[in-house]
Amino acid sequence: MALPDLIEIVPLTQPVRAEITVPGSKSITNRALILAALADGEVTLEGALWSEDTQVMTEALEKLGFEIRVEPDPEEFCNRRITVRGRGGRIPKAGTPEQPLELFVGNAGTAARFLAAMVCLGNGVYRLSGVPRMHERPQAALFKALRELGYRVDAANDKLPATFVGQEPLLERKRGFESVIPKYQGQLTSVASGGLRRCKVGIEDSSQFASALLLCAEVGVWNIEVIGENAEDSPYVTMTRKLVECFPKRGGRFQIEPDASSGSYFWAAGKVAESPEYLEYSEQFGVEVATKRLNSVSIAHWPTTGWQIDERFPQFLIMPDIFHDLPSFGALEQAFDQRALEHVIRNPGRIVSRVSDLGDSIMTGIVITALDNWSRDKLIFTDLGRLRVQECERVVALRTELTKCGAKVIEEGDTLTVYPSKLHGAEIETYNDHRMAMCFAILGLKVPGIKLQNPACVKKTFPNFFQKLATPPPQGLGVEIRDGRTGRRLGMDELFAD
């Protein structure tokens, strides 16, 4: 049975103790699928996310002629074991100028950008298209870089749909030779008869532009210079570089980490649903003391590699309680490292950056900061420009929907200042954006009357999200979820987004 088009989240009233498994990282899964297809041998991806975005990528690779086997994952329903037979950098299928090979990317930014670079390694013509929102999202910097590398890209306004004319790399790839190229990229002036291709790529609009090129650089014999905002330290570009370095290019197995952005909702759930303080007699002190009924919610196999910037989200959660004197999230990390809280200058206007502090989990942080019992003072969320060009215009969407719930939120440039507020229920427009739906579902664990339109949009990255909320502890939170129109409690089989 399908999810209703409107659901209501019923607040938790009792403490919860749970350890939640979350599906694999979308960012790592779609990068690994590209690398597996370009590998020289069979690669098995363990713990790979199986959702709309990764299915779009898998289907596109199959259309390109790659052999892929998908098997269930015994530990997580929305994960799969995916085996890809790599073709040593070759793209098996291509189209012609009269009939390009059509690839549909939905609203998956990773699929759109990564495939755009990959098909340039083919020998023919390819056309990429997606849903209307995908046709609005920026691509210009990537297309410009591909043209600098010598490829033909035809696209109105430098957006999808776009047509790419691929050229197989001229390098004869003898075993082991291509692995030498990255070491000498800065010195080589020519490789075989084609020469080393060079380009610059800006990442102001999306770091996925650089990641797309870096994933294919070794096969294409490309020298990529990443420029623009935070070019050297961009967390998602760093993830790509590290993944390329350690990936089994000759075949083998690769383990996908749990998705830290998806895990942020459950870390936040454990925090926002804590019961208020109550008085309890203490035999130790002989008086009544204020006590909290604490939740204990954790995420199984939480990543510790540092690949995912949202791995830091649990530190963000403790900032308001213990580190209210810190001027920024970055100072929180410094305080952890140096144990030097006494040297941090008091500044109640704390700052969290989308560029350097958190990734997509910053949306979770923005939403829960509006709760009046969560933070002592306002939080300032900065560098949010990239949120404007993702699945929806997320900055406006967050401000609009939080204001609808009674929050005080000020938008200035690419900054949102969020004040703890007395909130009330509201019908939330999710804008067909999975993260909007999941963020406001967590708000509903504390605020009565939160209803979500189009909750099935979570299928993009987390199809069983609402089942995880509703499953009894310790595997879930035991949340009651109702049909938003009839008030009927929904069964587990009605909570899967497909």
N, C-alpha and C positions, 0 to 999 in steps of 0.2 A: 504494500500500500504506500502511496506517495505522501510526502509531507504536505499538510494543508498550506494554502497560500498565506495564512496568517496564524502565528502561534503566540502563546503567552507563556512567559517564564515565571514560575512561582518561586518567590524567595525562599531560601533555606532558613529553617528555624532552629536546627540542631547542629552542633559541631560535627564535622566530617573528618574521618581519617581514611585516606585513600592513597594508593600509588597508581598513577594513570600511565598507560602506554599511549604514546601518540605516534601517528604515522611518520614515515621517513621524510627527510627534508626535500621539499620540492626543488630548491635551488641546487642541491647536490645531485638529486636524481636526474634532472634534465641535463645537467652538465655531464654526468657520468654516461648517460645514454649516447650523447654525441661522441665522447671519447671512446666508448666501447665500439661504436660503429666504425670509427677510424682506426681502431687497433688492428694489429696483425695477429688475429687468432680469436678464440672464443672467450668472452668475458661474461661472468655471472655476477649480477648485482644483487646483493642480499639486502633485505630491508628496504627495497625501493618503494617509494610512494606510488599508490595506484589511485589516481584521482583524475579529474577532467584534464588538467594541464599536462600530466604525464602520459595520459592516454592519447592526447592529441600528438604529443611528441612521438610516441611509439608507433602510432598509425602512420605518421608522416615518414618515419624511417622505413616502415614496411613498404610504403608506396615507392620509396627510393630503391627498393630491391633488397633490403637487408633481411636476413633470416632472424626472427626473434621468437623466443619461447617464453611464455609467461606462466608461472606456477604460483599456487597459494603460499602465503607465509604463515606458518603455524603460530607465530607469536602475536601478530597484529592483522586484523581482518582487512584493513585498508592498505596493507603492504603486499608486495609480490616479490618473488624471486624471478628476475628477468635475465635471460641469457641471450646475448647478442653475438652473432658470428661476424666479427670484424673483417673487413676486406682490405686491410693494409693501406688505407687512405684512398681507396677507389670508391666511387659512387656508382653502384651497379646500373641504375636506370636514369634516363633523361628524356626530355621532350624535344620538340623541334620548334623552329620559329612559327610554323603554322599551327602547331598543337603543343604548347608548352605542357610539361608535367605539372599538374595542379596539386598544390599542398595547402590544406586548410589548417590554420593555427588557432582558431577560436579567438579567445581573449587572453591567450597565454603569451605574455611578453617574452619569456625565456625561449619558447618555441619559435616565435616570430624572428627574434634577433639571432639566435644560435643557428637556425636553419638557413637564414639569409646568407650567413658567412659560409656555411658548410656546402651549400649547393654550388657555390662558385668553384669548388674543387671538382665538380662533375664535368661531363662532356656533352653539353646540350643546353636546353632552355627550360627554365622553371618559373612558375608563377605562384607567389604566396598571397593568400588572402585570409581574412578572418571575419569576426563579427563586426558590426558597425563601430563599436567602441574601439576595437583594435585598429580600425582604419583612421581613427582620430589621434592615436598615440604617436609620439615622436619617433622618427627613424633617421632623420637627416644626417646626423653625425656618422652613423654607421654606413649609410649609403655613400657618403662622401669618401670615407676611408676605403671602402671597397673599390670605388672608382680610382682612387689614388693607387691602389694595388693593380690596376689595369683591367678591372672587370666592368662589363656593361650592366648598368642597373637602370631600368626604365620605371619611373614612378611619378605620378602626378603629385605635385607638392611634397615630394620626398616622403610619402607615407604609403602604407599598404592600401590597395593591392599593388604589387610590384612584380616586375619580370626581371630575371637574372640570367645572364648568359655565362655559363660555366666554362672554364678551361682547365683541363687536367694539368696538374703541375708537370713541368718538363723534366724535373729531376728524376733520374733513374734511381729508385730507392733500393739499393742493395742492403741486405740485412746489416743493421748496425750503423750504417752511414748517416741516416737521418738523425740519429741521436747525437751526433757530433755537432750538427748545425747550430743548435741554440748556444753552445759554448762559444762559438766563434761568430755569432751574428754581428757583433759590433765591428768585426774586422773584414768579413767577406765582402767582396765587391761583385762577385758573380758566382752563380751556382749553375753548373752545367751550361746549357745554352740560353736559359731563361733569365738568369740573374736573380739576385736576392731582391724580392719586392718589399718596398717600405711604405709605411703610411703613418699618419698621426690620427688619433681618434680622441675626441672630446667626450667627457662623461658628465657634463653638467646636467643633462636631461635624464640620463640613465647609465649606470655602470655596466649594464648588460651589453652595451655597444662594445666596450673593451673586452668583456668576457667572451663574447661571440668570436672575436678575432683571435684571442689568445688560445681558445680551444682548438682552432684550426691552424695555428701558426706553424707548427712543426711540419705538418703535412704539406701545407701550401708554400713553405719556405718564405714566410713573411716575417719582417721585422716590424714590430708594433711599438709605437711610442704613445703612451697614454698621457694625455694632457688635460688641463682643466682643474676644476675644484677637487681638492683632496686626492689628486691623481696617484700619488705614491702610496697613500695609506688607505685608499678606499677599501672597506672591509670585503665587499663582494668581489672586487678585482683580486684582492689577496687570496680569497677562497679559491678562485679559479686558478691562480698560479700554483698554489699548493696542491690542488687536485691534479693538475697536469703533471707536476713533479712526481707524485707518488702512484699515479694510476698504472695498472698492469698493461702496458702497451703491447706485450707479446701474448696476452691472454692470461686468464686466471680469475680470481675472485676479488670482489671489492664490496666492503660493508658500508651501507648508507647510514648516516647518523639520524636519530629522531629529529624532527623539525622543531627548532627552538622557537620560532615564531608561533607555531601552533601550541607549543608547551606553555607559552606566556599566559594563555587564557586560564589554564588550570593552576598555575602558580598564583595568578591574580585571584582566582576563585577562592583559594584557601585563605587569602588575605581579607578580601572584602566581605566574606560571609561570616567572619568572626562575630560571636555574640558580644553585646556590650558588657561593660564591667558590672559585676553584682557584688554585694557584700556577703562575705563568708567568714564564720568564726575560725580563727587560727589558734590551735592549741599551743603552737610554738610561741606566739606572741601574746596570747591571752586577750586578744581584741579582734573585732571584725576588720577584715582587710578587703580591699578591692581586688577582685579576681576576674580574669577573663576565661571564658570557655574557648580554648584555642582549637583551631582546625589544624590538621596535619595532612597537607596535600603535597605530594611530591610527584616527580616525573621519572619513570623508569628509564635507566640507561641515559641520563642526562648528559649531553655532550660536553667534553672537556678539552677538545683539541684546539679551541680558539678559532675554528674555521667560520663559525656562525656568530655574527655580532650579537644576535639575540640570546646567545648563551649567557650574557650578562644580566638578563632580566631579573633574576632573583635578587641581585644586588640593588637594583632600582627599587624593589619592593620594600627593602628595609630602610631606605633613605629617609622617608618622612618620620619614622618612629625613633630612630637612633641618631641619625646624622642630620638633624634639622639645622645645624649650624653650617653645613657645607654650602659653598657658593655654587657648586655645579656637580653634575654626575661624575665628571672627570676627577674632581677633587675627592669624591667618594672612593674611587679606585686608588688614588694616590694615598688616601688615608689608610686603606687596607694594606697597601704595600709598605708604607713607612711607619705605620702605627703612630702617626703624629697629629692626632686630632687637635691637640692644644695649639697648633700653629695655623689652623684654618680660621680665616676671618669670618665672623658672623655675617650672613647675607641671606635674609629670608626670601629673596627673589631668586630661587634656585633655577638652574638652567639645564635642560636635557636636549641634546642635539641629535637629529636624524642622521647626520653625516658621520659623527664620531662616537656617539654613545650607544644608540640602539638602532635597529633596522625597523622592520614592519611592526615589531612589538611596541614601538612608540605609540601606536594607535591604542593599544591596550592601556598603556600608561596614561594617555590623555583622557580616556573615558573614566577610569577609576579615580583619577585625581579630582574629578568633579564631586565625588562623594564627600559629604561634610564630616564624616568620622574617619577619613583616611589620612588626610594631610593637615598640618597645622596652618599652612599658608599656601599661597598660590605657587604654581609651578609654571615656568616659561619653557615652552617647547619650540626649538628653533630649527632652522635649515630644513623646512618642510616642503620645499619646492617640488621635489620629486613625487611627493604624495599627490600633487595636483594632476599628474599625467599618468596615473596608474589605472586600476580598474574603474575608478570614478574620480571625480575631483574631490579627493579625500579631505582636504583642509576645509573646504566649504561644507562638505557633508558632515564632518565631525562637529563643526561649530553649529550647524543648523539643527542637527538631531539632539545634541546636548542642550542647546537653548530650549528646544521643545520640551525637555525634561525639567526645566527650571534652573539650569546651570548658568553661571556667569562665565562667558568665554569671550575673549577679545582677540580678534584677528587683525594683525598688523604686518603687512608684507607676508613673508613666509614664516611667521611666528604666531603661535597660539598661546595666550596666557589664560590658564585655567584656574579658577577659584573654587575651593570647596564650597558647596552650595546645598541647600535643602532641595532634594530632588523629588519628583513625583513621576507616576507612570505616564507613558505616551505610546502612540503607535509609531514605530520607527521605520522610516524608509531605508532600505538597505542598498539601494542603487545597483542591484545585481552584483554587489561586492561582498565576497566571502568574509573579508576581515571586518567590515561594518557589522555584518550579522553576528559574528562571534564575539566581537567586543561588547556589543549592547546586550547580548545574551548574558554575559558575565555581570553587567550592570543589573540585570533583572534578578540576580541572586540576592540582591540587597534591596532593590527598589520595587515595591509592588506595582503591578499594572504595566510592566514593559511588554509590549507586543511587537513582533518582528514580521514585516512584510517579506514575502519571497524568501523564506529561510533556506530553501533548497539550493540557493546560490553557494552554500558552503561546499558543494560537490567539487568546486574548483580545486581545493587542496585538502579537504577534511570531510569526506562524505559521511562518516559516522560520528561527527562532532556531537550532535544532539543525543545520540545513543550513549556516548561517553558521559554526558551530563546526567542522563536519566538512570544509568545502570547503578544498582545499589553498591555501596562501599563494600569492600575496599577497591574494587576495579573501577568504580565510578563515583559520582557525587550523590546519587539518589534524588535528583531534582525532578519535581513534578512539572511536566510540560503539557499545556492544554491547547486544544483547538481554539484559536483566537476569536472565532465567531460563535461557537456553540458552548464553549467552556468545558467540553468533554476532555477528560484526561487521555492523552495519546499513548497507545501501546508501543512497545519497543520496535515492532515491525513497521510502524508508521513514522519512525524518526530517522530513517536512513535517507539521505539525499541522493537520488539517482536521476 
